[in-house]
Amino acid sequence: MEIFNDEYYMRRALQEAELAYHEGEVPIGAVVVSQFRIIARAHNLTETLTDVTAHAEMQAITAAANLLGGKYLNECVLYVTVEPCVMCAGALGWAQIGKVVYGASDEKRGFRNYAPGALHPKTEVVSSVLENECSELMKTFFQNKR
């Protein structure tokens, strides 16, 4: 029997990131969980959609809100392979997400450096879950781009 913990769900987000990688997208994946069930899966689609806002988190927020029939995700957890950017953190704040779990930190674009107050005050944040796997996928992607 599988244990449904942060690592389990982060592995699902990593599967999404791998899909992005193979599609030539920056390999970031996300899943939204409600009551231990994945209700949304997404990965970066900025190249595919030629839309700078088509980040994994934005896609996942929209899919989860559509499924739940409301804009607030306060009972949900977002698992994402890389620390959300300021734009995504702002959207997660407006959605009042209950918890954000991310893998690798993003020193250049992560919200914690630039907008640490962007999330809703009640949102719990957990970092560094499967950090090595998440970072390695990003490093490999950008090394292959050069």
N, C-alpha and C positions, 0 to 999 in steps of 0.2 A: 504494500500500500504506500502510495506517495504521500509525503508530508507537504501540506500546503502552507509554506512559509515564504518569507521574502525572497529567499534564493530560488524557490520553485517558480514564482511569478517572474523574477528577473530573468530566468532562463527562457521563459516564454517571450519576454521583451527582446532578448538576444536573438531569438529565432526571427523576429520581425526585422531586427537590425541586419541580420544576414541576408534577408530578402532584399533589403535596400542596397546592400553591398553588391549583390549580383545584378541589380538593376542600374548600377552606376550612380546611385544616390549616396549621400553621406550616410554611413551606416548607424543610424540611430533608430531604435525601435521602442515602442511603448505598448503597454496593455493597461486597461482600466478594470479593476476588480470590485465587485459588489457582492457582499455576502459569500465570499470565497469562490465566486464564479467570475470568469473573465467575460466581461460584457462588451469590450471593444479591444481591437488589435489594430495597430497602425505602425507605419514607418515613414521616414522622410519621403516626400513626393515633390520636392521643390524643382527638380530637373524635369520630371515627367509632366508636371502641370505648369511649368514655367511660372511658378508662384512662390515668391520668397516667404510667404506665410504658411506654406504647406509643410510645416515641421510635424514630426511624429506626434508630439503632444497635442498640437492643434487638431490634427486629424482624429486622434483618440478622444479628445474632449467632445468634438462634434458628434462622433459616432455614439458615445455613451449617452450624451444628452438626448439624442434622437431616440435611442432605445428606451430610455427612462421616461421620455415625454416631458422633460423639464430641464431648465438650465443649471440647476444646482446639483453638484456632485458631492455634497458634504458627507454622505455615507460611503463614499468610494475611495479607493486607493489607486494612484497612478504609479506604475512602475516604468521607469525610463532608463535607458542604458547610459545616457550622459546627462549631467546637470542641465536643467532647463535654462534657456536664455531669458533675457529680460521680457521679451514679448510673450513667451510661453508662460513664464511665471506670472505675468500680469493676467493672462487669460485664466490660469489656474486659480488665481486670487478671485477673479470675478465669478468663477464657477464654484467657489468656496469648497474646493476639494478637501476631503478629510485628511488625507495623508499623501505625501510624495516620497517615493523611494527611488533613488538614482544610484547608478553604478559609478561611473568615472566623473570626477570633477572637471570643470571646464574653466581653466584659469583665464582664458582670453575672452570668453563670452558668457560665462555662467552668471546667473542672477545674484548669487551670494556676494560677489565682488561689487556689482553695480547697483543692485536694487534689492538688498536683503529684506526689505519690508514689503515686497510685491505680493507675496502670498497672503492669504487670509490669516488673521492673527491666531485662529484656532487650528490651522493646518500643521500637522506633525510632519517633520522632515527627517528622513533617514538617508544617510549617504554611505558610499563605499561598499555597496552590496555587489559582489562579484566584480569588484573594481578592475582587477587584472584582465579578466576576459573582455570586459567592455572597452578598456583602454587599448588592448592589443588589436581589437578589430578596427578601431579608429586609426591607430598607428599604421597598420598594414594597408588600409585603404589609401591614406595620404602618401605613403611611401610608393605605392604602385601608381599614383597619379603623377608623381614627379618624373 
